[in-house]
Structure formats: structure tokens, C-alpha cells
Amino acid sequence: MDFMKSLMIAASGLKAQNGRMRVIAENIANADSTGRTPEEDPYRRKIATFKSKFDRELDAETVRLGRIQEDRSDFKTRYEPGNPAADANGNVRLPNVDTLIETVDMREAQRSYEANLNVIQSTRRMLQRTIDILRA
């Protein structure tokens, strides 16, 4: 049963990191979007959070994606007087997304995903070796 526990805990990590990567991808995809009018807000960066959850069946803590929160930091501005979203001064409000931060966050999520995947692969190998020993 410990093998199954390891697999399920690592699988919860995979699922949580997958959700985090989806949020980061959405941020990157909208990094250059603007509102359609000067009054309309541009895209607001989203932040993935995690929650610890006790799984009674496994008798262990697992992780899951928590609430997706909005980053309340200020929007960036750029001078583009010809843009339909420009205000009276010619400034356009841009999303509060920094692609460098999103890229670093994506890399971190990817490494965490890979670590959980390695746990699953190692557990499967150990389980297979145990079965091979029992058959012999």
C-alpha cells in the first residue's frame, strides 16, 4: 500500500503543477493585450495558489490547486496615441504581467512537475522489481 500512497501523492503534485502551468500560460498569452477602450481595464495577472488536503483513504497529505487570485499591482502604461485604448494623454494601460517573471515561474513549475514524475517512475520501478522478486 505504501507504493500506492507514493503514487497518489506524487499524482496530486502533478495535477497541481499542471494547473499552475495553465495559469502561467494564460498570463503569458495575455501579456500584451489591452482594453478596447480607455476605460476598460487590461488583462490582470493571475496567481495560482496551492492547498494541502488530508486524504483519509491514503492517510496522507496531498496537494491541490487552490484559488486563482488576481495580482492587484498597478498596470503598466505605454505612450501610443493611435491606439483605440489610449487615454486623452495618449497612454495605454497594459497588463501587469512581466514575461520574465512568468518564464521563471514556468520553469519552477516544470521542475516541480518533473520531480513528481520522477517519484512516480521510481515507484513503478520499485514495484516492478518487487513483483519480479516475488515471482522468482
C-alpha positions, -999 to +999 in steps of 0.1 A: +000+000+000+029+024+005+037+022-032+001+033-039+004+061-014+036+074-030+020+073-065-012+091-054+007+118-035+030+124-065+000+124-088-016+152-068+016+172-072+015+166-110-021+178-112-014+209-091+016+219-111-003+213-143-029+238-131-002+263-122+013+260-157-021+267-173-024+299-152+011+310-162+005+302-199-027+324-197-006+352-182+020+350-209-007+348-237-023+380-224+009+399-216+004+424-245-034+427-245-051+460-238-086+470-231-108+480-261-114+515-247-095+538-223-120+530-195-117+492-199-091+475-177-065+453-195-059+417-185-049+413-149-022+388-140-034+357-122-016+338-094-020+301-087-021+291-050-019+256-035-038+239-007-028+210+014-056+184+017-056+154+040-067+123+021-084+099+045-081+070+021-044+074+018-039+086+054-016+113+040-014+149+030-018+157-007-016+190-026-041+206-049-046+238-068-062+264-045-079+296-055-067+315-085-060+351-073-056+383-092-024+403-089-036+437-076-004+455-086-006+486-109-009+483-146+019+494-169+015+523-193+029+529-227+026+560-249+006+550-280-017+579-291-030+560-321-043+531-301-081+529-295-075+522-258-053+553-254-065+579-229-065+617-235-027+619-229-021+591-254-012+565-228-024+529-230-028+507-199-011+474-203-014+442-182+006+439-150+023+408-165+061+406-166+070+378-190+104+373-174+087+365-140+062+343-158+091+324-176+109+318-143+076+307-126+070+283-156+105+268-152+099+263-115+066+246-121+082+225-148+109+213-124+084+205-097+063+186-122+094+166-133+103+159-097+068+144-091+071+125-123+104+110-112+088+099-080+061+080-100+087+064-123+109+054-094+079+039-075+068+020-106+104+005-110+105-005-073+071-021-076+081-040-107+113-052-090+093-064-060+069-083-083+099-099-101+114-110-068+081-125-056+077-144-089+112-159-087 
